[in-house]
C-alpha cells in the first residue's frame, strides 16, 4: 500500500460496479477498494476464492494490507467471486490490472529477467440447469425462460464452464501407484497470468472459462513485450509448434518445459 495508492482506482471501480445508493435497504456492499486489493492478493499468490478467504483470516500481513482489524468482517469466498464476476461482466478487470501494472512500473518495479506463464482454476457456484438451458448457454444464447426473469438471470452464471482437473493419484494400500491420474470434474473459470521473474509481479492477466486451453492463450496477448529479457518459462501445457513459432517470430526465447518421453 505504500507503493500503490489504491484510492486512485475508486472512481473506475464505482463506475464499473454501479452499486445502488442503498435506499432500498439491505446489507451495504464491501468497500470496492478493499475488494480490489483482495483480487490483487489472490492473483499475486495464485489463490482460489476459498483459500483467499481462509488466508485473509489467518495472516496478519494480509489483514494489514487490506486495512482490516481482527474484529472486522472479512468477505467470504462467494463475495469475492461475485465481485470479480461483476468487474468481468463490466469489461473492467483487465483495464484495472493494466493500470495497477503501470503504477508499479512508475514506482520503479520494471518487468525484468524474463517471464513465467501459468494458469489457475477458479471455482464458481455450480448451476442447476436443464439440458435445454445448457445447450443454449453452450451456443451463447440466453435461455428463453430466463429472458423475462431479470432476478433469475442475475443469479445465473452464463460464462463458467465444466472441465476436468487432473491430479496425481494417491498410493494404494498395497504400496502400488495407480497407472493413471485422477480426473475431477470442475466448474468455473481459469485465470491466465504472466509474471516477471525478478519481482514476481503479474504483468499480464486474462480470464477465460475453465474449459479454455492454457496453451492457446500464449498467442492472445499474454506475453509481456516490455520485459527486459526475452526468455519465457511455462509448463508443458504451453508446448506446441504454434507457440514455438509464435515466440520465435516475436523475438522471445522459449524455456517451455518439454513432455517426458513415454517409457516403453
C-alpha positions as CSV (number, residue, x, y, z in Angstrom):
1,X,0.0,0.0,0.0
2,X,3.0,2.3,0.5
3,X,3.9,1.8,-3.2
4,X,0.5,1.9,-4.7
5,X,-2.2,4.4,-3.8
6,X,-5.3,2.2,-4.2
7,X,-7.7,5.1,-3.8
8,X,-6.9,6.1,-7.5
9,X,-8.8,3.0,-8.5
10,X,-12.0,4.0,-6.7
11,X,-13.7,6.1,-9.5
12,X,-13.2,3.3,-12.1
13,X,-14.4,0.7,-9.6
14,X,-17.5,2.6,-8.7
15,X,-18.3,3.3,-12.3
16,X,-17.9,-0.4,-13.3
17,X,-19.8,-1.8,-10.3
18,X,-22.7,0.7,-10.4
19,X,-23.9,-0.1,-6.9
20,X,-27.3,1.2,-5.8
21,X,-27.4,4.1,-3.3
22,X,-28.8,1.9,-0.6
23,X,-32.2,3.5,-0.4
24,X,-33.9,0.1,-0.9
25,X,-32.2,-1.3,2.2
26,X,-30.2,-4.5,2.6
27,X,-26.6,-5.0,3.8
28,X,-24.2,-2.5,2.2
29,X,-21.6,-4.0,-0.1
30,X,-17.9,-4.2,1.0
31,X,-15.8,-1.2,0.1
32,X,-14.8,-1.6,-3.6
33,X,-11.1,-0.6,-3.0
34,X,-10.9,-3.3,-0.3
35,X,-12.3,-5.9,-2.7
36,X,-9.9,-4.9,-5.4
37,X,-7.0,-5.3,-3.0
38,X,-8.3,-8.8,-2.3
39,X,-8.2,-9.5,-6.0
40,X,-4.6,-8.3,-6.1
41,X,-3.7,-10.6,-3.1
42,X,-5.5,-13.5,-4.8
43,X,-3.8,-13.0,-8.2
44,X,-0.3,-12.4,-6.9
45,X,-0.5,-15.5,-4.8
46,X,-2.4,-17.7,-7.2
47,X,-5.2,-18.4,-4.7
48,X,-8.7,-19.9,-5.1
49,X,-11.6,-17.9,-3.6
50,X,-11.9,-20.3,-0.7
51,X,-8.2,-20.2,0.0
52,X,-8.2,-16.4,-0.2
53,X,-10.9,-16.2,2.4
54,X,-9.0,-18.5,4.7
55,X,-5.7,-16.8,4.4
56,X,-7.1,-13.3,5.0
57,X,-8.5,-14.6,8.3
58,X,-5.2,-16.4,9.0
59,X,-2.5,-14.0,8.1
60,X,-2.0,-10.6,9.9
61,X,0.1,-9.4,6.9
62,X,-2.9,-9.8,4.6
63,X,-5.2,-8.1,7.1
64,X,-2.8,-5.1,7.5
65,X,-2.5,-4.8,3.7
66,X,-6.3,-4.7,3.5
67,X,-6.7,-2.3,6.4
68,X,-8.8,-4.8,8.4
69,X,-8.8,-5.2,12.2
70,X,-9.1,-8.5,14.0
71,X,-12.8,-7.9,14.7
72,X,-13.7,-6.7,11.2
73,X,-15.9,-8.7,8.9
74,X,-14.0,-10.5,6.1
75,X,-15.6,-11.1,2.7
76,X,-16.3,-14.7,2.1
77,X,-15.4,-16.8,-1.0
78,X,-18.8,-16.2,-2.6
79,X,-18.5,-12.4,-2.2
80,X,-15.0,-12.4,-3.8
81,X,-16.4,-14.4,-6.7
82,X,-19.3,-12.1,-7.2
83,X,-17.1,-9.0,-7.1
84,X,-14.7,-10.4,-9.7
85,X,-17.6,-11.6,-11.9
86,X,-19.2,-8.2,-11.8
87,X,-16.0,-6.5,-12.9
88,X,-15.5,-9.1,-15.6
89,X,-19.0,-8.6,-16.9
90,X,-18.4,-4.8,-17.0
91,X,-15.2,-5.4,-19.0
92,X,-13.2,-3.5,-16.4
93,X,-11.0,-6.1,-14.8
94,X,-8.2,-6.2,-17.4
95,X,-8.2,-2.4,-17.6
96,X,-7.8,-2.1,-13.8
97,X,-4.9,-4.5,-13.7
98,X,-3.2,-2.7,-16.6
99,X,-3.4,0.4,-14.5
100,X,-2.1,-1.4,-11.5
101,X,0.9,-2.6,-13.5
102,X,1.5,0.9,-14.8
103,X,1.6,2.2,-11.2
104,X,4.2,-0.5,-10.3
105,X,6.3,0.5,-13.3
106,X,6.2,4.2,-12.4
107,X,7.4,3.2,-8.9
108,X,10.5,1.5,-10.4
109,X,9.3,-2.1,-10.5
110,X,10.1,-2.8,-14.1
111,X,9.4,-6.3,-15.6
112,X,12.8,-8.0,-15.7
113,X,14.6,-11.3,-16.0
114,X,12.1,-12.9,-18.3
115,X,8.5,-14.1,-17.6
116,X,6.6,-17.1,-16.3
117,X,3.2,-18.1,-17.7
118,X,0.7,-20.1,-15.6
119,X,-3.0,-20.7,-15.2
120,X,-5.2,-21.3,-12.2
121,X,-8.7,-22.7,-12.0
122,X,-11.2,-20.6,-10.1
123,X,-14.3,-22.3,-8.9
124,X,-17.8,-20.8,-9.5
125,X,-21.0,-21.8,-7.8
126,X,-22.4,-24.9,-9.6
127,X,-25.5,-24.3,-11.8
128,X,-28.6,-26.4,-11.8
129,X,-29.8,-26.1,-15.4
130,X,-31.9,-28.2,-17.7
131,X,-30.3,-29.9,-20.7
132,X,-32.1,-27.3,-23.0
133,X,-30.7,-24.5,-20.9
134,X,-27.2,-26.0,-21.1
135,X,-27.4,-26.3,-24.9
136,X,-28.5,-22.6,-25.1
137,X,-25.6,-21.5,-22.9
138,X,-23.0,-23.5,-24.9
139,X,-24.4,-21.8,-28.0
140,X,-24.0,-18.4,-26.4
141,X,-27.8,-17.8,-26.1
142,X,-29.8,-16.8,-23.1
143,X,-32.4,-19.5,-22.4
144,X,-35.9,-18.3,-23.3
145,X,-37.3,-18.9,-19.9
146,X,-34.7,-16.6,-18.3
147,X,-35.2,-13.6,-20.7
148,X,-38.3,-12.2,-18.9
149,X,-37.0,-13.0,-15.4
150,X,-34.2,-10.5,-14.6
151,X,-33.9,-11.7,-11.0
152,X,-33.2,-15.2,-12.1
153,X,-30.9,-14.1,-14.9
154,X,-28.8,-12.1,-12.4
155,X,-28.2,-15.2,-10.4
156,X,-27.2,-17.3,-13.3
157,X,-23.5,-17.7,-14.4
158,X,-23.7,-17.9,-18.2
159,X,-19.9,-17.9,-18.8
160,X,-18.4,-20.5,-16.5
161,X,-17.9,-24.0,-18.0
162,X,-17.1,-27.5,-16.9
163,X,-13.7,-29.1,-17.3
164,X,-11.6,-31.9,-15.8
165,X,-9.0,-31.2,-13.2
166,X,-6.2,-33.8,-13.2
167,X,-4.4,-34.6,-10.0
168,X,-1.9,-37.3,-9.0
169,X,-3.5,-40.4,-7.7
170,X,-2.5,-41.4,-4.2
171,X,-0.5,-44.5,-3.4
172,X,-2.8,-47.5,-2.8
173,X,-2.9,-49.6,0.5
174,X,-0.6,-52.2,-1.0
175,X,2.0,-49.6,-1.8
176,X,1.5,-49.6,-5.6
177,X,0.7,-46.4,-7.6
178,X,-2.3,-46.3,-9.9
179,X,-1.4,-46.3,-13.6
180,X,-3.4,-43.1,-14.3
181,X,-4.1,-39.8,-12.7
182,X,-7.5,-38.8,-11.2
183,X,-9.8,-36.7,-13.3
184,X,-12.1,-34.5,-11.1
185,X,-15.0,-32.5,-12.7
186,X,-14.5,-28.8,-12.1
187,X,-16.9,-25.8,-12.9
188,X,-15.8,-22.3,-13.1
189,X,-13.1,-20.1,-14.8
190,X,-9.4,-20.1,-15.5
191,X,-7.1,-17.2,-14.7
192,X,-4.1,-17.0,-17.0
193,X,-1.1,-14.9,-15.9
194,X,2.3,-13.7,-16.9
195,X,4.7,-12.7,-14.1
196,X,8.1,-11.2,-14.3
197,X,10.9,-13.4,-12.8
198,X,12.6,-10.6,-10.9
199,X,9.8,-9.1,-8.8
200,X,7.2,-11.8,-9.3
201,X,4.5,-9.3,-10.1
202,X,1.7,-10.2,-12.5
203,X,2.2,-8.2,-15.7
204,X,-0.4,-9.7,-18.0
205,X,-3.7,-11.3,-17.0
206,X,-6.5,-13.0,-18.9
207,X,-9.7,-14.7,-17.7
208,X,-11.5,-17.4,-19.6
209,X,-13.9,-20.2,-18.8
210,X,-12.4,-23.3,-17.2
211,X,-12.5,-25.4,-20.4
212,X,-10.3,-23.0,-22.4
213,X,-6.9,-24.3,-23.4
214,X,-3.9,-22.9,-21.5
215,X,-1.5,-23.0,-24.4
216,X,-3.6,-21.1,-26.9
217,X,-3.7,-18.1,-24.5
218,X,0.0,-17.5,-25.1
219,X,-0.8,-16.1,-28.5
220,X,-3.6,-13.9,-27.3
221,X,-1.7,-11.1,-25.7
222,X,-0.5,-12.9,-22.6
223,X,3.2,-12.3,-23.3
224,X,4.7,-9.1,-21.9
225,X,6.8,-7.4,-24.6
226,X,8.1,-4.8,-22.2
227,X,10.1,-7.3,-20.1
228,X,13.8,-6.5,-20.3
229,X,14.7,-10.2,-21.0
230,X,13.2,-12.4,-23.7
231,X,13.0,-15.8,-22.0
232,X,9.6,-17.3,-21.4
233,X,9.1,-20.2,-18.9
234,X,5.9,-22.3,-18.7
235,X,4.8,-25.9,-18.1
236,X,4.2,-28.5,-20.8
237,X,0.6,-27.3,-21.4
238,X,2.2,-24.4,-23.4
239,X,4.4,-26.6,-25.5
240,X,3.2,-26.6,-29.1
241,X,4.6,-25.9,-32.6
242,X,2.2,-23.0,-33.0
243,X,3.5,-21.4,-29.7
244,X,7.2,-22.1,-30.5
245,X,6.8,-20.5,-33.9
246,X,4.9,-17.5,-32.4
247,X,7.6,-16.9,-29.8
248,X,10.4,-17.2,-32.3
249,X,8.6,-14.7,-34.6
250,X,8.0,-12.2,-31.8
251,X,11.6,-12.4,-30.5
252,X,11.0,-14.5,-27.4
253,X,13.3,-17.3,-26.2
254,X,11.3,-20.4,-25.3
255,X,12.1,-22.1,-22.0
256,X,8.8,-24.0,-22.1
257,X,9.1,-27.5,-20.5
258,X,9.0,-30.5,-22.7
259,X,6.9,-33.5,-22.0
260,X,8.7,-36.5,-20.6
261,X,9.0,-39.3,-23.2
262,X,6.8,-42.3,-22.5
263,X,8.8,-45.3,-21.4
264,X,8.2,-48.4,-23.5
